[in-house]
Amino acid sequence: MSMLNITQLSKSFGTNKVIDGVEFSVPEGSIFGFIGPNGAGKTTTMKMALGLLEIDSGEIVICGEKAEFGKTAKEVGYLPDVPEFYNYMKPIEYLTLCGEISGMSKAEIKNRGGELLELVGLSKVNRKVGGFSRGMKQRLGMAQALLNKPKLLICDEPTSALDPVGRKEILDILGEIRGETTVVFSTHILSDVERICDRAVFLHGGKIVLDGEISELKRKHSESYSIEFAEPKSAERMGALFVDAIVEKNTVTIKNSSGEPIIKALNENNLIPIKFELLEYTLEDLYLEALSDEVLSQETSAAYTK
């Protein structure tokens, strides 16, 4: 079952098209990475999903309910990139206020509030929010977003301005709620996604350039090899034998191939490498490769339309 479905979503501000035909779904119980550089359209998409921005075209369905401007699905929690609080309140006071606004009983607020403050490591903190660090505010924001036990939690760049310790704390909390709540986690920090996400969408210029399960994306690119020769001529000969080969001076990079046909080609053509290395791709490698393919596609399309 999908907790979030986005179909052919588009959004423009004036003549600037920020989101262009974005389409993806988020499986229930998953931690889903929404990846892209600043300005890619991540926050705009999330605000449309939350009903804070009007959709130009397309559709967003959350927990089976169509998201509409001015309306937010009841089953959604939201952690903005910079959460705001009443600085004169203590953590439990702030959660009590939020619980009362959302119609929770006093008993529910007490039990759930204490449980969440324990989860985010603030149960023993009894001072005002105004004196909190950025990391502590993010953790309190996470507690507030989870207060009503949402089926879907949307986090907008929750680790972007945190130090390594703060980032680890937030990622650990997201890991703790895995399976209980479906999480959409936007970021431009790819190592964070690689650590905790099950699936991801890679966004660039308002369009999706890559998407799928993290393990599957990495598996498809796992068997790529770098082969170094003593001289460029040998590298050129080797590169001519494979479609997905890139030759740079005396080194050949062969993508999407197992080692067996490569070794066979070396033997049959009497080519002796001085270095043979299996490459391990990171999400950053995959994203940059996807961007290169997108740029090439755009250039080809532009050439045909001239």
N, C-alpha and C positions, 0 to 999 in steps of 0.2 A: 504493500500500500504506500502511496506517495503522500507525504504530509504537506508538500508545497508543489504546485504545478504552475509554471509560467509558460505561456504560449504566445509567440510572435509579439513580444512586448516592445513598444517603441515610445520614446519620449524626446521632445525637442524643447529647447528654450530659445525662442526666437528662431533664427536660422541655424542654430547650433543643435544638431541631432546628437543627443547624449547617449541614448539607447536605441539600437537599430536591429529589430527582429530577434531579440534574445529569447531563447526557449530552452528550458531544462526542468527537471523534476528532482525532488529531494525525498529519498526513501525514508519511511518511518524508522526512528531509532538510530539514524546515522548521524555522524558529525560531518557536515558538508562544507567544503572550502569554497569560498567565492573569491577568486584571486584576480588581482590586477593592480597596475600602478595607480598612483594618485591621479584622479581625473578620468579613470576608465569607465565610470558609471556605476560603481558598486553601491555607494550611498544612495544615489537616485533610485536604483532598483529597489533597495530595501525600504525606502520611504514610500514608494508606490505600493509595496506589499503591505505596509503598515497602514495604508490609507491616508498618509500625510501629504501625498502628492497625487494629482489627478493623472490618470493614464491617458495617453494620446490614442493608442491603439493596442490591441492584444488583450490578454486576460491573465489574471492571477487568481488562483484558487488555493485557499489555505484551510486545511482540515475539512475539506468538502464545501467550504463557503467562499463565494466570490468576493474578493477584496474590492472595495469601492471607496472612492474619495470621501473622507470624513467619517468612515467607519473602519473599525479595527476588529479583527477576529478575536473573540473572547479567549481563545486558547493560546494566545501569543504573548511571549515575554520579550522585552527589548532592552538591550544594553547599548546605548550610544557610545561613540568614541570618547566623548568627554561628558560623563554623567554629572548632573548638577544636583546639589542638595541644599537643605537649610542648614547652614553652618553652625547654628546654635543648638542643634539637636545631637543627641547621642545615637549610636546605631540602632538600638532597640526602639527608641522613640520614633526614629524615622520610619522603620518598618511598621510600627504600630499605626502611624498616620496613613501609610500606603495601604495597609490592610483594611483600615476603617473606610477609606475612600472606595475600595473595591468591594465592600460589603461583607468582609469576613467577620466572624464572631470573635469575641475577646479570647475565647479558649483556642480557636484556630490560630489567631495571631500570635499568641504566647507560644504555642507548641511549634508552629511552623517557623516563626521568627527565631526561636532558640536553636532549632535544628539547622537553619540556614547560616546563622552566625557561627555555629560550630563548623559547618562545611567550609566557609570562606575564611576561617581562622580569626574571627573577630569576637568570639564569645566572651573573652576576658577583657575586651577593650571597653572602658567605661568613660571615655572622654568625648568631647564635642567633635563633630565631623570637620569643623573649620581647621583643626590642627592635624588632619590626616595627610599622609603622603599620597602621591598620585596612585600608587599601587593599592593602598588601602581603600581609596575611593572607588577604584575599579572593582575591588572585591565586594564592597558594600553595594555597588551598582548591580553586581551579579546576584547578590542575595535578593535585592528588590525585584529584579527581573524574574526570579524563580518563585516569588512569594505565592502566587496563585496556582502553582503547579502547572505551568503551561505545557501544552503538547509540543509547541514549537518555540524555540528560543533563538532570536535573531541578535547576533553580536556584530556590531560595526567597528572593525579594527580595534578590538579590546586590548591588544598588546603593543600597538604601534609606538606609544610614547613611554613605554616602561623599560626599566633596566632588566638585565638578564634574570635577576631574582624575581622581579615582579612578573615578567613574562612566564616564567616557570610556574608561579603560583596560579595564574589565570588558566594556563593550559592544564594544570593538574586538576583544577576544579571542573573544567569541561570534561576531562577524562572520567571524573567521579560520577558525573550524571549521564554518561554514555548509556544508551539503551532506555533510560527513564524518560528522557526528553530529546526530541530531535533538534539538532543544533545547526544553524546556518552561521558560518563564521567567516566574515570578510577580512581580508588582509593582503598586504603586499610582501609579507615576510614568509617566503616559501618554506623555510625550514620548520616553521610552526605547523604549517599544513602537513608537511611530510611526517611530522611526529604524531598528530592525533586524528587527522581526517581519513574517512573511508573513501569518499568521492570528492571530486572537485570540478569546478568550471573555471576556465581561464578566460578572462575578459580583457579586450584591448580595443580602444576606440569605440566603445559601445557595442562591440560584437564579440561573440564567443569564438575563440581561436582553437580551443582544445577542451575536451571534457571526458569524464569517465572515472572508473575506479582507480584509485592511486596505484594499487598493486598491478592492475592490468596495464595502465599507462607505462609503468616502469618495466613490466615484463616485455612489452612489445619492443622496447628499445634496449633491453638488457644485453642481447647478444650483438654487440658491435665491437669491432676490433681495430686497434691501431698497430700498423706493421711498419717498422722502420728498416730501410736498406742502406747499404754503404754508399750508394750512388743514386741520383734522380732517375736514370734510365730504367733501373729495375722497378722503381716505384711506379713509373708510367706504364710499364708492361703489366704489372699487377693490377693497377687501377683500370686498365682497359678490359679486364676479365670480369668485372662486376658492375652491375647497373648502379647500385647505391655506393659508389666509391668516390672519395674526395682525395685528390693528390695534392700534396703541398711539399714541394722540394723532394726530399728523399723519404717521405712518410705517406702512407696510404691509410685512410680511415674508411673501413667498410662497415656500413650500417645494415641492420636487420638480416644478419646472416649468422649461422652457427659456425663453429670452428672447423667442422669436418670438411666442407667444400673449400674452405680457405686453405687448409693444409694440403688437400688434394691438388689445388691449383698451384701451390708452391712447388710440390714434388714434380708434377707433370711439366712445368715450365722451367725447372731447374733454377728456381729463385731462392736465394738463401738470405733470410732476414737477419738483422743484428738485434732486433727487438720485436717481440710479439706480445701484445697486451690486450686483455679483455677490458673494455671500458664500462664503467658503472655510471649510469646516467642519474642525475638528480632532477628534482622538479624544475630547478632553474634551467638546466640544460634543455628539458622538454619545452618549457615556456619560450625560451629564446629561439629554439628551432621552429616552434609553431609561429612565432612572430615573423621569422624570416620567410616562412612559406606564405604567410598572409601578405607580406610586402611584395613578394614575387608575384603572387596572384593578382594583386591590385595593379602592379606595373604592366603585367600582360594584358589585363582587361583594358587598361587605359590605352595601350598601344593599338588594340583592335578597334577602339572607338574613335581613333583619330582619322 
